[in-house]
Structures are given as C-alpha cells and as structure tokens.
Amino acid sequence: MAASSQTQQQTGIYVYGILPGDIELASDIPGVGDPPGEVRVVHSADLAALVSEVDLSRPLGSPEDLAAHKEILDASAADAPVLPMRFGAILASEDAVAHELLEEHRDELAGALEELDGLAEYVVKGRYVEQAILNEVLTENNDAARLRDQMRGADPDATRDARIQLGEIINNAITQKREQDTRALGNAMTDHCEASLVRDPTHELDAVHVAFLVRVDQEKDIEDVVNDLSAKWEGRVQLRLLGPMAAYDFVGATEPEG
Amino acid sequence: MTTATQSGGGVSPGPSPAGLADVIDTILDKGLVIDAYVRVSLVGIELLTIDARIVIASVDTYLRFAEAVNRLDISQEKEGLPGLVGGMQEGGAKHKTKGALEGAAEKLRDFAGDGSERQTASRRGSREES
C-alpha cells in the first residue's frame, strides 16, 4: 500500500465516490479491474470513500469496469447521498485518499453530501417509435409529404437530392418534437424534482433524455408521472425510468448552463 | 427498450435495469473530476476511451430517414393485401430488431476500443475530439 517514493508503482487505489462516514459496505459487488478488486471503505472523520486496488499495468474501461463503477455507487444511492467520481480516478494509496482527498476538502465534500441528503438521480429516457414518428411528420409537414410522393416509384439514384431534402426536413421536425416533448416531460416533473438537466441526445430517434434530482421518498410520484406520460405517448415513444443512481449529473465544479 | 447486453452479471436495482448504453451515457463525462481536488498523488493509467457519440445530423442521417419513409410506404401499401401482411410485418419487425442491434454493436465496438480509438494515459477520459 505504500506510496513511499517514486518507485515503479504496480497498483493504485481506484476511487468510486464519496459518502457520509457512517456507511457500511452492504454488498460485495466486485470492483473494477481484471480480476476485479475488492471494494473497501476509506474513512476520514465524517467522510468515507469507496475504493479498490487496481493493477496499473492494465488499461481500464472494459464494459465490466464501467458497469462496476456505476453499480457500486448506485447500490448506495437509495440509502445514502453519494458524490460520484468521474470514471478513472486513481490515487497512489489509501492514505492519499484519506488525507489529500477527504481531509483536505472536508468542508466542501461534506457540504455537498448534505445538500444531496435524501436525494438521488433518476434518468428518463425515451425513444421515438420510428414508424409512428415518421407518420406524424408526414401528416404535419406538407413539404415532407410532397417529397415523399415525388420519390415514390422513382429511381432512387435520380431522387437522391429529394431524399436528402426529405431526410433533413424529418430530422429538423424530430428535433423540434424532441424539444417539445422534453418540455412536456419537464413540466410534468417540475413538482417532483429538486433539479433537472437535459442530456444531449445519443440517438437520432431520441425523444427525451433528462436527468432529475429527486427526493428518494418521492420515487413513487415520478414513477406515476412517467407511467402517465408513457400512456399518453403509447405507440409513439418508448419511455424508461432509470434509477435511483448517484447524482452524476448534479455534481462537479462546473455549473451546467451558466 | 434495453438492447445492450448486461455484461458482468448483476442487475442493478431500481425501476428499470440499466443497459450498457445507459452506463456509458451516465458515467463517462459526469461526476467529480479528481484532478480538481488532488494532484500530488494522482496516478496515471491507460483508459480505453469511449466515444459516446452525440448525434450530429449528416447526409447519412437524412438518407436513412428517407429510406425509413420508403419502408413505411411499402408496409402501408401492402397492408391491404392479405397474403402479404404476415410477411411484411415480420419484415418490419426484423428491421426494428436490426436497428436496435446495430445501435448496441456500435456502442460495444466503441467499448472494445478498436485499437484506433484507444487513447493512452490522459486519465481525464477526455472527449476532446468532436
């Protein structure tokens, strides 16, 4: 464990996140690395960090590594506030975690944990059902309908420009719908969340992708909201509610959307 | 619809299990950055960087949408023909599945790093390239 000098260090201490000092390791979820490291708790006063030893000679970032990072933090998120580290945080020793990280930034970290007390992050993700959304656009947009008619039965090579134009119209229309539907989701959630953050779409058919900071005891309420919306958008959008998870979208020095 | 495979076993608790794609979306560029807190005993490691690509509309996107409209037309035109309905529906379903799998494959390919997408050191897990 010693980080005594600058000798070739073979292992490091991977840091998952920071929690209140009174937590106990309940589960034995394997850590990152291959073979997976054993997750331990490093304490310093009223703070704790979840860590595991990791072999520095092997790159990190396999699907297992990423899943482990998230599962370890999310497992605690329903019961205790968690400050998640970005994936890949490694210090030289447990001693460094206790002193350089926890002790030296105690006030800031403890303050952040206090703010997160009783809260967890939930993510609502929705994907448009392709056929339904295309029909919607073609019904609402005359230009799109006209271009579609123009393409019908025509030689695909001859209509390349028209197809590009049609696709662009559809893409723009979906972007608009995404904004509308994201607003609708935000409005429906506004009474049930402390904060929200719209995430970038990760797919061209993404309908909504929003992170919410929610009181854990209001989980049922947001489930209801999502179920209602899901019913309203039946056949049009496939909605999913993910969480509770650590508040990944609501920590960090940089203030989202200044 | 969770399409990504849950590798490593263990389903996370909560309303809906998170697939690999959800994990990527969540932990890659979010969370506390440790350099902001600690510099002295920071240790570098090679991180396989994952390109969680943000949608940038391109001609390819447009052509894909146009192609989808074309498929839509075909399936709707054939709806009236009883003999073909079953087959067409199957075709439609196949398309959907394929799309989903392609999405998953894309994510997985990014995961594997592909050699070219690997990036050495820089423990920021940086996504500077855009």
Interface residues (C-beta under 8 A of the other chain):
Chain A: A3 Q9 G12 V15 G17 I18 I29 P30 V54 L56 P59 L60 G61 S62 P63 E64 L66 A67 A68 H69 K70 E71 D74 A75 A78 L83 P84 M85 R86 F87 G88 A89 I90 L91 A92 S93 A96 E100 L101 E104 H105 Y122 V123 K125 R127 E130 Q131 L134 N135 L138 R148 M151 R152 R163 I164 Q165 L166 G167 E168 I170 N171 R199 D200 P201 T202 H203 E204 D206 H209 E219 E223 Q238 R240 L241 L242 G243 P244 M245 A246 Y248 D249 V251 G252 A253
Chain B: M1 T2 Q6 S7 G8 G10 S12 P13 G14 P15 S16 A18 L20 A21 D22 V23 I24 D25 T26 I27 L28 D29 K30 G31 L32 V33 I34 A36 Y37 V38 V40 S41 L42 V43 G44 I45 E46 L47 L48 T49 I50 A52 R53 I54 V55 A57 V59 T61 Y62 L63 R64 F65 A66 E67 A68 V69 N70 L72 D73 S75 G92 K96 G99 G103 L108 F111 G113 R118 R123 R124 G125
